[in-house]
Amino acid sequence: MLGIVFTALVDMLEEKISPEFADEVLVEANLQNEGAYTAVGYYPFSDMEKILAVLVNKTGQSVDQLLYGFGEHLFGVLAGAHAEVMTDKMTVLEVLDSLDNDIHVQVRKLYPDADLPSFKVLARKENVIELEYYSQRDLYKLAEGLIDGAAKYLGNTVTHEVTSTSTPHTYIIRVTMD
């Protein structure tokens, strides 16, 4: 998993709660690297699972709630760090429409070993997009948070619906912009 995801999570914990809380979480997660992440590094997904397990115990929130909230925060971090991929994107639907064929292509240039989810566009109308989301890690709640984070970042209002499919790790996400 990309280091920027971990550094954004630690930063969010420090900002929203406190630096001491973030340190406690990283210590309790018993990570091999003791929570020393860099934005350009790659780290095992098991680190995220350990951090989330500690956060569930400390906050009482579910993993899905935590992933969603983090996704909302993460979009702003990613957009700020990689503004060049956002330059011509005016709506969340434009962002979603360009994920696999533009944004993720740019991400792979910067991070060749990135294990990114796929967002295949199934249908696109003026105010609606339907995507097939695939992630081996089933992080669709993170994706939902990222979508809502993108909408807030761009000043859009959206609703979305996620439906699981019969194919493992695959979901249909329908986003409507008001």
Backbone as JSON, one array per atom type, in Angstrom:
{
  "sequence": "MLGIVFTALVDMLEEKISPEFADEVLVEANLQNEGAYTAVGYYPFSDMEKILAVLVNKTGQSVDQLLYGFGEHLFGVLAGAHAEVMTDKMTVLEVLDSLDNDIHVQVRKLYPDADLPSFKVLARKENVIELEYYSQRDLYKLAEGLIDGAAKYLGNTVTHEVTSTSTPHTYIIRVTMD",
  "N": [[0.85, -1.17, 0.0], [0.48, 2.27, -0.72], [2.68, 4.69, 0.68], [1.79, 7.32, 1.08], [-0.84, 7.03, 1.79], [-0.69, 5.99, 4.37], [0.74, 8.04, 5.68], [-1.08, 10.11, 5.42], [-3.18, 9.12, 6.96], [-2.05, 9.05, 9.55], [-1.5, 11.79, 9.85], [-4.13, 12.77, 9.79], [-5.18, 11.66, 12.16], [-3.57, 12.96, 14.01], [-4.32, 15.64, 13.56], [-7.17, 15.66, 13.89], [-7.59, 14.51, 16.37], [-5.23, 14.13, 18.29], [-1.62, 14.52, 18.44], [-0.54, 12.79, 20.34], [-2.49, 10.81, 20.56], [-2.35, 9.66, 18.0], [0.25, 8.6, 18.15], [-0.13, 6.7, 20.22], [-1.89, 4.92, 18.95], [-0.28, 3.92, 16.87], [1.75, 2.67, 18.36], [0.28, 0.74, 19.82], [-0.59, -0.78, 17.69], [1.55, -2.33, 17.09], [3.54, -2.39, 14.99], [5.91, -3.44, 12.52], [7.66, -1.49, 11.55], [7.35, 0.41, 13.4], [5.57, 2.45, 12.89], [6.8, 4.33, 11.31], [6.44, 5.98, 8.6], [6.85, 6.92, 5.16], [5.84, 9.15, 2.59], [6.46, 8.29, 0.02], [7.01, 5.62, 0.2], [6.35, 2.02, 0.24], [4.1, -0.11, 1.86], [3.0, -2.95, 3.82], [-0.36, -4.1, 3.47], [-1.33, -5.25, 5.73], [-0.45, -3.65, 7.8], [-2.23, -1.49, 7.71], [-4.56, -2.85, 8.39], [-3.95, -3.58, 11.04], [-3.73, -1.06, 12.27], [-6.33, -0.11, 11.87], [-7.74, -1.98, 13.44], [-6.9, -1.28, 16.02], [-7.93, 1.31, 16.1], [-10.69, 0.78, 15.94], [-11.11, -0.38, 18.47], [-10.35, 1.76, 20.14], [-12.01, 3.9, 19.4], [-14.6, 2.97, 19.08], [-15.91, 2.99, 16.72], [-16.95, 1.38, 13.66], [-15.04, -0.59, 11.31], [-15.87, 0.04, 8.72], [-17.0, 2.62, 9.09], [-14.72, 4.03, 9.89], [-13.05, 3.72, 7.62], [-14.59, 5.07, 5.69], [-14.69, 7.73, 6.72], [-11.95, 8.29, 6.71], [-11.47, 8.13, 3.97], [-12.87, 10.4, 3.03], [-11.24, 12.42, 4.05], [-8.78, 11.73, 2.86], [-9.03, 12.25, 0.1], [-8.67, 15.04, -0.24], [-6.01, 15.27, 0.57], [-4.66, 13.73, -1.38], [-5.41, 15.13, -3.72], [-4.23, 17.58, -3.22], [-1.52, 16.87, -3.1], [-1.05, 15.94, -5.63], [-1.83, 17.85, -7.62], [-1.65, 18.32, -10.33], [-3.04, 16.32, -11.71], [-5.58, 17.02, -11.3], [-6.19, 19.35, -12.6], [-7.97, 19.93, -14.82], [-10.39, 19.03, -13.94], [-13.63, 19.55, -13.07], [-15.88, 18.57, -11.82], [-17.04, 15.98, -9.59], [-17.92, 13.83, -11.05], [-16.42, 14.03, -13.39], [-13.91, 13.49, -12.35], [-14.26, 10.82, -11.5], [-14.86, 9.63, -13.95], [-12.42, 9.73, -15.18], [-10.66, 8.19, -13.74], [-9.43, 5.47, -14.09], [-8.33, 5.66, -16.7], [-6.8, 7.94, -16.78], [-6.08, 9.38, -14.26], [-5.17, 7.2, -12.58], [-3.27, 6.18, -14.31], [-1.39, 8.22, -14.29], [-0.68, 8.07, -11.59], [0.52, 5.56, -11.52], [2.8, 6.09, -12.99], [4.26, 7.6, -11.19], [4.33, 5.89, -9.0], [5.23, 2.97, -9.58], [4.82, 0.39, -8.51], [2.36, 0.44, -7.36], [-0.64, -0.86, -6.06], [-3.5, -0.52, -7.23], [-7.05, 0.07, -6.99], [-9.63, -0.78, -9.4], [-11.73, 1.22, -11.49], [-14.09, 0.87, -13.49], [-15.87, 2.44, -16.0], [-19.23, 2.04, -16.48], [-21.57, 3.24, -17.32], [-22.44, 6.53, -18.36], [-23.91, 9.57, -17.86], [-25.13, 12.95, -18.07], [-25.44, 13.83, -15.34], [-24.94, 11.55, -13.89], [-23.02, 8.7, -13.02], [-22.03, 5.37, -13.5], [-20.16, 2.89, -12.06], [-17.94, 0.07, -12.18], [-16.45, -1.18, -9.5], [-13.47, -2.56, -8.42], [-11.61, -4.14, -5.98], [-9.15, -5.96, -4.51], [-8.97, -5.88, -1.83], [-11.43, -5.16, -0.88], [-12.2, -2.48, -0.25], [-14.43, -0.74, -0.46], [-15.8, 1.06, 1.13], [-13.87, 2.95, 1.76], [-13.56, 3.93, -0.81], [-16.11, 5.07, -1.17], [-15.95, 7.14, 0.72], [-13.84, 8.59, -0.42], [-15.11, 9.42, -2.78], [-17.16, 11.1, -1.76], [-15.49, 12.91, -0.48], [-14.19, 14.0, -2.69], [-16.36, 15.25, -3.92], [-16.99, 17.23, -2.0], [-14.57, 18.67, -2.01], [-14.62, 19.71, -4.58], [-16.88, 21.2, -4.49], [-19.34, 20.03, -5.06], [-22.55, 18.36, -4.84], [-23.49, 15.14, -4.06], [-25.12, 11.94, -4.37], [-24.8, 8.5, -3.61], [-24.81, 5.04, -4.43], [-24.06, 1.79, -3.49], [-23.62, -1.44, -4.66], [-23.17, -4.84, -4.13], [-21.72, -7.39, -6.2], [-22.0, -10.58, -7.89], [-19.48, -11.33, -8.43], [-16.45, -11.85, -6.79], [-15.07, -9.31, -4.66], [-16.0, -7.18, -6.13], [-17.95, -4.38, -6.98], [-20.82, -2.39, -7.77], [-20.96, 0.98, -8.25], [-23.0, 3.68, -8.11], [-23.2, 7.0, -8.86], [-24.78, 10.03, -8.35], [-25.03, 13.35, -9.27], [-26.24, 16.22, -7.81]],
  "CA": [[0.0, 0.0, 0.0], [1.28, 3.47, -0.85], [3.01, 5.39, 1.91], [0.99, 8.53, 1.25], [-2.08, 6.64, 2.47], [-0.37, 5.88, 5.8], [1.08, 9.36, 6.24], [-2.33, 10.87, 5.5], [-3.95, 8.61, 8.11], [-1.4, 9.53, 10.78], [-1.75, 13.23, 9.91], [-5.53, 12.97, 10.15], [-5.33, 11.36, 13.59], [-2.91, 14.05, 14.75], [-5.11, 16.87, 13.4], [-8.54, 15.56, 14.4], [-7.6, 14.12, 17.79], [-4.0, 14.71, 18.87], [-0.41, 13.76, 18.1], [-0.37, 11.72, 21.33], [-3.41, 9.73, 20.18], [-1.76, 9.0, 16.83], [1.37, 7.79, 18.65], [-0.69, 5.56, 20.95], [-2.43, 3.97, 17.97], [0.84, 3.27, 16.18], [2.43, 1.78, 19.32], [-0.61, -0.4, 20.09], [-0.71, -1.61, 16.48], [2.71, -3.22, 17.09], [3.99, -2.44, 13.61], [7.33, -3.75, 12.37], [8.42, -0.26, 11.34], [6.96, 1.29, 14.52], [4.78, 3.56, 12.38], [7.65, 5.3, 10.59], [6.04, 5.92, 7.2], [7.16, 8.04, 4.26], [4.82, 9.25, 1.55], [6.87, 7.62, -1.21], [7.29, 4.22, 0.45], [5.3, 1.0, 0.08], [3.97, -0.82, 3.12], [2.02, -4.03, 3.72], [-1.75, -3.8, 3.82], [-1.55, -5.73, 7.1], [-0.26, -2.5, 8.69], [-3.5, -0.77, 7.75], [-5.5, -3.67, 9.16], [-3.59, -3.47, 12.45], [-4.09, 0.29, 12.71], [-7.8, -0.06, 11.93], [-8.18, -2.77, 14.59], [-6.67, -0.45, 17.21], [-8.89, 2.42, 16.05], [-12.01, 0.25, 16.3], [-11.13, -0.53, 19.93], [-10.18, 3.05, 20.81], [-13.06, 4.86, 19.06], [-15.92, 2.36, 19.06], [-16.45, 3.02, 15.36], [-16.71, 0.19, 12.86], [-14.03, -0.45, 10.26], [-16.49, 0.75, 7.6], [-17.09, 4.04, 9.45], [-13.36, 4.57, 9.88], [-12.59, 3.81, 6.23], [-15.34, 6.12, 5.02], [-14.19, 9.02, 7.21], [-10.6, 8.48, 6.2], [-11.58, 8.4, 2.53], [-13.23, 11.81, 2.85], [-10.03, 13.2, 4.33], [-7.72, 11.34, 1.95], [-9.13, 12.88, -1.22], [-8.02, 16.36, -0.19], [-4.56, 15.06, 0.64], [-4.19, 13.28, -2.7], [-5.6, 16.22, -4.68], [-3.22, 18.58, -2.93], [-0.19, 16.36, -3.41], [-0.96, 15.67, -7.07], [-2.74, 18.83, -8.23], [-1.56, 18.26, -11.79], [-4.05, 15.41, -12.27], [-6.9, 17.61, -11.03], [-6.28, 20.68, -13.21], [-9.12, 20.14, -15.7], [-11.54, 18.33, -13.36], [-14.53, 20.52, -12.45], [-16.91, 17.88, -11.05], [-16.67, 14.65, -9.11], [-18.17, 12.87, -12.13], [-15.25, 14.08, -14.28], [-12.84, 12.77, -11.66], [-14.56, 9.38, -11.56], [-14.8, 9.22, -15.35], [-11.03, 9.69, -15.64], [-9.81, 7.48, -12.8], [-8.6, 4.39, -14.63], [-7.66, 5.99, -17.95], [-5.99, 9.15, -16.67], [-5.51, 9.6, -12.93], [-4.39, 6.03, -12.15], [-2.11, 6.09, -15.2], [-0.41, 9.16, -13.75], [-0.23, 7.53, -10.31], [1.44, 4.45, -11.8], [4.08, 6.65, -13.42], [4.96, 8.02, -9.98], [4.45, 4.75, -8.08], [5.05, 1.83, -10.48], [4.39, -0.82, -7.81], [1.08, 0.7, -6.69], [-1.72, -1.83, -6.25], [-4.66, 0.37, -7.21], [-8.33, -0.53, -7.37], [-10.08, -0.35, -10.73], [-13.02, 1.91, -11.58], [-14.5, 0.77, -14.89], [-17.1, 3.18, -16.26], [-20.24, 1.23, -17.13], [-22.52, 4.15, -17.95], [-22.18, 7.92, -18.0], [-24.85, 10.58, -18.35], [-24.72, 14.28, -17.63], [-25.36, 13.96, -13.88], [-24.87, 10.22, -13.28], [-22.0, 7.77, -13.51], [-22.1, 4.05, -12.9], [-18.83, 2.31, -12.12], [-17.63, -1.22, -11.59], [-15.29, -0.99, -8.62], [-12.83, -3.81, -8.02], [-10.46, -4.03, -5.09], [-8.86, -7.23, -3.85], [-9.08, -5.65, -0.39], [-12.82, -4.8, -0.57], [-12.2, -1.18, 0.42], [-15.44, 0.11, -1.09], [-16.15, 2.16, 2.05], [-12.86, 3.96, 1.52], [-13.91, 4.52, -2.11], [-17.26, 5.95, -0.93], [-15.43, 8.33, 1.39], [-13.09, 9.36, -1.43], [-16.1, 10.05, -3.68], [-17.77, 12.23, -1.05], [-14.43, 13.88, -0.28], [-14.01, 14.68, -3.98], [-17.51, 16.13, -4.1], [-16.8, 18.39, -1.12], [-13.41, 19.39, -2.5], [-15.0, 20.39, -5.82], [-18.1, 21.97, -4.27], [-20.48, 19.32, -5.64], [-23.39, 17.57, -3.96], [-23.76, 13.86, -4.71], [-25.6, 10.77, -3.65], [-24.24, 7.31, -4.24], [-25.37, 3.74, -4.04], [-23.09, 0.72, -3.73], [-24.26, -2.75, -4.71], [-22.2, -5.92, -4.36], [-22.03, -8.24, -7.35], [-21.69, -11.99, -7.64], [-18.04, -11.49, -8.62], [-15.76, -11.45, -5.56], [-14.34, -8.05, -4.56], [-16.48, -6.29, -7.17], [-19.14, -3.64, -6.58], [-21.3, -1.36, -8.68], [-21.15, 2.26, -7.54], [-23.75, 4.65, -8.93], [-23.07, 8.33, -8.27], [-25.63, 11.04, -8.96], [-24.69, 14.69, -8.84], [-27.45, 17.08, -7.76]],
  "C": [[0.9, 1.24, 0.0], [1.47, 4.2, 0.48], [2.18, 6.63, 2.15], [-0.33, 8.24, 1.96], [-1.82, 6.57, 3.98], [-0.04, 7.25, 6.4], [-0.16, 10.23, 6.36], [-3.17, 10.42, 6.69], [-3.36, 9.12, 9.42], [-1.64, 11.03, 10.93], [-3.19, 13.52, 10.32], [-5.76, 12.73, 11.64], [-4.71, 12.47, 14.44], [-3.75, 15.32, 14.72], [-6.46, 16.78, 14.08], [-8.61, 15.2, 15.88], [-6.39, 14.72, 18.48], [-2.8, 13.89, 18.41], [-0.18, 12.6, 19.07], [-1.26, 10.53, 20.99], [-2.84, 8.95, 19.0], [-0.6, 8.1, 17.25], [0.88, 6.55, 19.38], [-1.19, 4.49, 19.99], [-1.3, 3.2, 17.3], [1.59, 2.31, 17.1], [1.58, 0.54, 19.57], [-0.76, -1.32, 18.89], [0.47, -2.57, 16.34], [3.23, -3.47, 15.67], [5.48, -2.71, 13.54], [8.19, -2.5, 12.23], [8.11, 0.8, 12.4], [6.22, 2.53, 14.05], [5.58, 4.64, 11.69], [7.37, 5.17, 9.1], [6.55, 7.14, 6.43], [6.13, 8.01, 3.13], [5.18, 8.46, 0.3], [7.17, 6.13, -1.02], [6.11, 3.31, 0.13], [5.29, 0.18, 1.36], [2.89, -1.89, 3.0], [0.63, -3.59, 4.16], [-2.05, -4.25, 5.25], [-1.31, -4.61, 8.12], [-1.55, -1.7, 8.82], [-4.53, -1.55, 8.57], [-5.22, -3.58, 10.65], [-3.99, -2.11, 13.01], [-5.6, 0.41, 12.85], [-8.34, -0.83, 13.13], [-8.01, -1.97, 15.88], [-7.69, 0.69, 17.25], [-10.31, 1.97, 16.38], [-12.13, 0.16, 17.82], [-11.1, 0.81, 20.64], [-11.36, 4.0, 20.57], [-14.47, 4.29, 19.15], [-16.59, 2.42, 17.7], [-16.13, 1.72, 14.65], [-15.6, 0.47, 11.85], [-14.62, 0.34, 9.09], [-16.6, 2.25, 7.88], [-15.72, 4.71, 9.38], [-12.84, 4.74, 8.46], [-13.29, 4.93, 5.48], [-14.81, 7.5, 5.43], [-12.79, 9.31, 6.72], [-10.61, 8.79, 4.72], [-11.93, 9.85, 2.25], [-12.01, 12.71, 3.02], [-8.96, 12.96, 3.26], [-7.82, 12.03, 0.59], [-8.43, 14.23, -1.24], [-6.52, 16.26, -0.15], [-4.01, 14.68, -0.73], [-4.3, 14.4, -3.74], [-4.56, 17.31, -4.47], [-1.82, 18.14, -3.32], [0.02, 16.16, -4.91], [-1.94, 16.55, -7.84], [-2.75, 18.75, -9.75], [-2.6, 17.34, -12.41], [-5.46, 15.95, -12.07], [-7.16, 18.88, -11.84], [-7.52, 20.91, -14.06], [-10.39, 19.46, -15.18], [-12.41, 19.32, -12.59], [-15.6, 19.86, -11.57], [-16.4, 16.51, -10.61], [-16.91, 13.61, -10.21], [-17.02, 12.87, -13.14], [-14.07, 13.35, -13.66], [-13.06, 11.27, -11.79], [-14.44, 8.84, -12.99], [-13.36, 9.04, -15.83], [-10.12, 8.85, -14.74], [-8.88, 6.46, -13.45], [-7.78, 4.81, -15.84], [-6.77, 7.22, -17.88], [-5.31, 9.22, -15.3], [-4.65, 8.42, -12.48], [-3.18, 5.79, -13.05], [-1.0, 7.0, -14.69], [0.17, 8.65, -12.42], [0.79, 6.42, -10.54], [2.8, 4.93, -12.33], [4.92, 7.05, -12.21], [5.26, 6.85, -9.06], [4.22, 3.47, -8.88], [4.54, 0.55, -9.79], [3.04, -0.66, -7.11], [0.06, -0.37, -7.06], [-3.03, -1.06, -6.12], [-5.93, -0.4, -7.52], [-8.67, -0.11, -8.8], [-11.48, 0.24, -10.63], [-13.41, 1.92, -13.05], [-15.84, 1.5, -15.07], [-18.05, 2.28, -17.05], [-21.24, 2.08, -17.89], [-22.23, 5.56, -17.47], [-23.22, 8.8, -18.67], [-24.42, 11.9, -17.76], [-24.52, 14.37, -16.12], [-25.23, 12.62, -13.15], [-23.69, 9.45, -13.88], [-22.18, 6.46, -12.77], [-20.76, 3.37, -13.15], [-18.83, 0.88, -11.61], [-16.34, -1.04, -10.8], [-14.77, -2.36, -8.23], [-11.64, -3.49, -7.13], [-10.3, -5.36, -4.37], [-9.08, -7.1, -2.34], [-10.49, -5.24, 0.05], [-12.93, -3.47, 0.19], [-13.23, -0.22, -0.17], [-15.9, 1.23, -0.17], [-15.13, 3.28, 1.96], [-13.17, 4.68, 0.21], [-15.1, 5.47, -1.95], [-16.82, 7.25, -0.26], [-14.65, 9.21, 0.43], [-14.04, 10.09, -2.38], [-16.72, 11.27, -3.0], [-16.73, 13.32, -0.74], [-14.16, 14.67, -1.54], [-15.15, 15.67, -4.22], [-17.36, 17.39, -3.25], [-15.67, 19.27, -1.62], [-13.77, 20.25, -3.71], [-16.28, 21.21, -5.68], [-19.34, 21.36, -4.9], [-21.29, 18.64, -4.54], [-23.74, 16.29, -4.7], [-24.48, 12.91, -3.76], [-24.98, 9.58, -4.35], [-24.86, 6.07, -3.63], [-24.34, 2.69, -4.42], [-23.83, -0.62, -3.65], [-23.17, -3.8, -4.94], [-22.67, -6.74, -5.56], [-21.71, -9.69, -6.98], [-20.2, -12.28, -7.84], [-17.32, -11.02, -7.36], [-15.02, -10.12, -5.71], [-14.81, -6.99, -5.56], [-17.83, -5.69, -6.77], [-19.54, -2.69, -7.7], [-21.55, -0.12, -7.82], [-21.82, 3.21, -8.51], [-23.72, 5.97, -8.19], [-23.92, 9.3, -9.06], [-25.25, 12.39, -8.39], [-25.95, 15.55, -8.91], [-27.22, 18.38, -8.5]]
}
